[in-house]
Amino acid sequence: MGNRRGLTLVEIIIAMGLVFVALLALSGLATVSWKGAATGKHLSTATFLAQEKIEQLTLIGYNPAILGQIVTDEPYESLLDFPLYRRVIAISPNTPNVGLHTITVTVSWAEDRHSVSLSTIVAE
């Protein structure tokens, strides 16, 4: 009986404990990667919405006859395909120089806890 092959009950319990700890660590990693993917999706969507508005504004041009800073707010649920996002457009005339205008678009989500801002400068 002294030459038996196999594992004792203690060795099996230790091996099961190690497997459990490894699976627990992997589940934590999966949660972190899932949250990272969700954050990346929101960042990409917000950047797309900001870039889209900047392109629209640069195509239609800016009327220099309107003086003062212009701020437009597109509240939550006003963007048809993107109800979770809010867009604020700010146009600063003659900034940084006369004849140049700064357009800044800020897109927010999660009740304004997160946001992306893009700016550009256009000439008259």
Stockholm file with secondary structure:
# STOCKHOLM 1.0

chainA/1-124         MGNRRGLTLVEIIIAMGLVFVALLALSGLATVSWKGAATGKHLSTATFLAQEKIEQLTLIGYNPAILGQIVTDEPYESLLDFPLYRRVIAISPNTPNVGLHTITVTVSWAEDRHSVSLSTIVAE
#=GR chainA/1-124 SS CTTCCSCCHHHHHHHHHHHHHHHHHHHHHHHHHHHHHHHHHHHHHHHHHHHHHHHHHHHHCCCTTSCSCEEEEECTTCSTTCTTEEEEEEEETTCSSTTEEEEEEEEEETTTTEEEEEEEEEEC
#=GC SS_cons         CTTCCSCCHHHHHHHHHHHHHHHHHHHHHHHHHHHHHHHHHHHHHHHHHHHHHHHHHHHHCCCTTSCSCEEEEECTTCSTTCTTEEEEEEEETTCSSTTEEEEEEEEEETTTTEEEEEEEEEEC
//
